[in-house]
Amino acid sequence: MIVYPTETAYGLGCDALNVQAVNRIFKIKDRPKNLPLSVIVDSFDMIDTIAELSPDAKMLSQRFHPGPLVIALPKKMIIPDEVNKNRIALRISSNQFANSVVQQLGKPLISTSANKSGEPTPYNIQDIIKSFNESEIDVIFDSGTISKRRPSTIIDFTMYPVPQITREGEISASEIFSLLNIPENSWKKHIQ
């Protein structure tokens, strides 16, 4: 169980393919099991091993990754249902440290904010230490205080009408819809 810096805040992570570790994330965060987790990957090769990448999703990934865009796609069987029963939400982080962790692990890394569910987003280690018992976290990678930014934008290619922006964050809906050639008069249908 590690705490690590990302481009938007501190993350709490583990090997996404390790069911025991994934269950531990839910327990540590007091996170309801019906709120799925997302992952950080390091390449299109890794995306291909865990998800069905549509041409539009690939175009968005090529444009905005590495960066604060989470793309939800139909998952492949390798992803445990504990992470998400129906899909996998992923991104390639622009944080060099987070990417190096994924590369060394050779597997997707769970990426959820390093706080108890419902608490403020953590931008420094002191906030994280206040949230968790010392025994709950195995390793903390302290990168100092992270500049406050908007969270990642989340776009889901498994919801109808495809795609759906379920959270508008750092990357605007208009940037995404323009790139995908979705007519402006249809944008409202694609935002949850």
C-alpha positions, -999 to 999 in steps of 0.1 A, spaced: 0 0 0 17 32 -12 11 69 -11 26 86 -41 24 120 -60 4 124 -91 -2 154 -114 -33 164 -95 -29 153 -58 -14 125 -37 -27 90 -46 -31 58 -27 -22 28 -47 -14 -9 -50 -11 -36 -77 -45 -34 -94 -44 -71 -102 -39 -81 -65 -75 -87 -51 -63 -87 -15 -45 -53 -19 -75 -38 -38 -99 -49 -10 -74 -33 15 -77 1 -4 -115 0 1 -111 -8 38 -84 18 44 -104 46 27 -138 35 41 -149 36 5 -181 19 -5 -175 -11 -28 -199 3 -53 -176 32 -60 -151 17 -85 -114 25 -86 -92 38 -114 -57 29 -125 -26 44 -139 -9 26 -168 23 35 -185 17 28 -222 -8 18 -250 6 -18 -246 -6 -18 -210 -39 -3 -220 -43 -31 -246 -38 -58 -219 -66 -44 -196 -92 -27 -219 -109 -26 -252 -96 7 -267 -120 22 -293 -106 45 -320 -121 76 -303 -107 67 -269 -73 61 -285 -74 95 -302 -81 111 -268 -54 92 -251 -29 101 -278 -38 138 -274 -41 141 -236 -19 114 -222 2 116 -203 -21 140 -183 -52 144 -162 -77 125 -183 -93 93 -170 -109 72 -198 -134 45 -188 -134 15 -212 -148 -20 -214 -124 -41 -193 -107 -73 -201 -109 -103 -178 -75 -96 -163 -90 -68 -142 -106 -81 -110 -142 -74 -105 -132 -58 -71 -116 -29 -91 -147 -26 -113 -173 -51 -124 -180 -37 -159 -152 -13 -170 -118 0 -162 -110 37 -158 -74 45 -167 -49 72 -174 -12 77 -181 0 101 -155 22 131 -164 39 127 -130 72 111 -138 74 94 -104 39 78 -107 49 66 -142 81 51 -129 63 32 -102 40 17 -129 69 8 -151 88 -9 -122 56 -28 -112 49 -38 -147 12 -38 -139 -16 -11 -136 -14 8 -103 -46 17 -84 -50 55 -84 -74 69 -58 -69 100 -37 -49 93 -5 -77 102 19 -107 87 37 -138 88 15 -154 122 17 -124 140 32 -106 169 13 -82 160 -15 -46 157 0 -19 179 -14 7 172 13 19 144 35 7 160 68 -29 158 55 -25 121 47 -10 112 80 -40 128 97 -64 106 77 -48 72 82 -33 50 109 5 46 104 0 8 101 -24 12 72 2 25 47 33 6 38 53 33 20 49 70 16 67 88 -12 69 125 -1 72 150 -29 65 180 -8 33 201 -13 16 195 -46 1 226 -63 -37 226 -61 -52 218 -95 -86 208 -107 -91 170 -107 -88 147 -137 -116 149 -163 -134 115 -165 -149 103 -198 -167 70 -200 -169 51 -233 -193 24 -218 -222 48 -211 -249 58 -237 -248 80 -256 -211 73 -261 -191 89 -246 -202 105 -213 -181 130 -194 -189 121 -158 -165 147 -142 -152 178 -160 -118 187 -145 -85 199 -158 -94 192 -194 -126 209 -206 -156 191 -222 -154 215 -251 -118 204 -259 -128 168 -258 -160 172 -278 -143 193 -304 -115 167 -309 -142 140 -313 -162 161 -338 -193 159 -316 -216 188 -327 -220 215 -301 -258 212 -301 -253 176 -288 -228 183 -260 -254 183 -232 -264 147 -240 -228 137 -234 -223 152 -199 -236 134 -168 
